[in-house]
Every structure is written in structure tokens, then in C-alpha cells.
Amino acid sequence: MRQVESEDSVMIVDGSIAEKPYTDENDILRWRYDHSRQRNVKGLNSVTCLYPSLGMSLVIPPWIVTG
């Protein structure tokens, strides 16, 4: 990432919840607040990042949020 770092670049971060209402709750699938629905939903929370710089975009692999 340092090779394409630029003063004008920003990191774009997107969090999302894949709703799983019929799956048993565990360490990964749990109740979370969904701001787009204004309520709690049971599901998988993941985060994805994108770093656009110098005419290209680097995608940082998504990760699962636990806890």
C-alpha cells in the first residue's frame, strides 16, 4: 500500500450486515443494530475497505466482526 500512497487518497470503509434470522446465534452470528433498518437484526457483520490512489484501487479483503 505504501507504493501507491498519495497525499490526496482516502480509505473508504463499508460495514454491512448479512441478515440470518433463522440461524442459531454463535460467536459470529449475533444480534447487531442495523442503522438502515433502525432495529436489531441477527446476522453476520463484515467490513470491507477500498483505497483508491494514483488511478488504481486497492481492495483490502473483508473481515468478519466478532464481539
C-alpha positions as CSV (number, residue, x, y, z in Angstrom):
1,M,0.0,0.0,0.0
2,R,2.9,2.4,0.7
3,Q,3.9,2.0,-3.0
4,V,0.6,3.7,-4.1
5,E,0.2,6.0,-1.1
6,S,-0.8,9.6,-2.1
7,E,-1.5,12.8,-0.1
8,D,-4.9,13.0,-1.9
9,S,-6.1,9.4,-1.1
10,V,-8.6,8.3,1.5
11,M,-9.6,4.9,2.8
12,I,-13.2,4.0,2.1
13,V,-14.7,1.8,4.8
14,D,-18.0,0.0,4.4
15,G,-19.7,-2.2,7.0
16,S,-22.6,-4.4,6.3
17,I,-24.8,-7.0,7.9
18,A,-25.9,-10.1,6.2
19,E,-29.2,-10.9,8.0
20,K,-29.6,-14.6,9.1
21,P,-32.8,-14.7,11.1
22,Y,-33.2,-18.5,11.0
23,T,-29.6,-19.4,12.1
24,D,-28.7,-20.2,15.7
25,E,-26.7,-17.4,17.4
26,N,-23.0,-18.1,17.9
27,D,-19.7,-16.1,18.1
28,I,-20.1,-14.8,14.5
29,L,-23.9,-14.7,14.0
30,R,-25.4,-12.5,16.7
31,W,-27.7,-9.6,17.3
32,R,-26.5,-6.3,15.9
33,Y,-28.1,-2.9,15.4
34,D,-28.8,-2.2,11.7
35,H,-28.8,1.6,11.1
36,S,-30.5,1.3,7.7
37,R,-33.5,-0.6,9.3
38,Q,-33.4,1.2,12.6
39,R,-33.7,-2.0,14.6
40,N,-31.7,-5.0,15.8
41,V,-31.2,-7.9,13.4
42,K,-29.5,-11.3,13.8
43,G,-26.7,-11.7,11.3
44,L,-23.1,-11.6,10.1
45,N,-21.3,-8.3,10.3
46,S,-18.4,-7.7,7.8
47,V,-16.2,-4.7,7.0
48,T,-14.7,-4.0,3.5
49,C,-12.1,-1.3,2.7
50,L,-11.2,0.3,-0.6
51,Y,-8.1,2.5,-1.2
52,P,-8.3,4.5,-4.4
53,S,-4.9,6.1,-5.3
54,L,-2.9,7.1,-8.4
55,G,-5.5,5.9,-10.9
56,M,-6.0,2.4,-9.3
57,S,-8.0,1.0,-6.4
58,L,-6.7,-1.5,-3.8
59,V,-9.3,-3.7,-2.2
60,I,-8.5,-4.8,1.3
61,P,-10.1,-8.2,1.9
62,P,-13.2,-8.1,4.0
63,W,-13.1,-9.4,7.6
64,I,-15.8,-10.7,9.9
65,V,-16.5,-8.7,13.0
66,T,-16.9,-10.7,16.2
67,G,-17.9,-9.5,19.6
